[in-house]
Amino acid sequence: MLIFPAIDLYEGKAVRLYKGDYDQMTVYSENPIELVEDFVAQGAKNLHLIDLEGAKTGQTPNLELIRDIRALSPLFTEVGGGIRSMNVIEAYLDAGVDRVILGTAAVTNPVFLAEAVAEYGDKIAVGADIKNGYIAIHGWTESSGIDAFGFCRRIQELGVKTLICTDISRDGAMQGTNRNLYRTLVKKHDMNIIASGGISSIEDIRALREMELHGAVIGKAYYTKAIDLREAIEVAK
């Protein structure tokens, strides 16, 4: 299982939200590049970047910072947040990003998702952000009313290879990850599933590895030192 340390970007800073609430934001670093350097020093091979401003607006305000991060980092880098057009996908891939994550657009515009997968293949991942059993959109601020498992089935049928699934109720809460959710997803779907949201202990990492998930995103647990990144990477192996 792969470990993806996470950086959520807002106004050029590394921040974390509590359960997706922009009014409950904590700034953890004024210099995200220093964080990436620490990830590398701890043995990370992958990086999960989310542009929180882009998630709300559909713009790319942190594109240049992401370009700088990618230029300075050897990490496999995936980026999400407000990617709703082929032009934005191309801009991120041109900036050196390895994989882009479609969230809102994958839900609201299945034709666009199909075109993106046809054009870019496994460089496209889908983020399924779940709240009360339904997919949330627009930076987690709205419910789509679409059943989460039905959505995951449809994107698999479209040819999506990588699913990054977040239980919003657990994200940033340090209450442990939703193991039942990921166990069900692995049984139901034949995609590379990456768990995100609430991973707060080495026990969570071990449990997800035993489920044979493809990967796990570590966010707040890294920043609060609840999880030692180097140990997590070793346990995940």
Secondary structure, 3 states (H helix, E strand, C coil): CEEEEEEEEECCEEEEEECCEEEEEEEEECCHHHHHHHHHHCCCCEEEEEEHHHHHHCCCCCHHHHHHHHHHCCCEEEEECCCCCHHHHHHHHHCCCCEEEECHHHHHCHHHHHHHHHHHHHHEEEEEEEECCEEEECCCCEEEEEEHHHHHHHHHHCCCCEEEEEECCCCCCCCCCCHHHHHHHHHHCCCEEEEECCCCCHHHHHHHHHCCCCEEEECHHHHCCCCCHHHHHHHHC
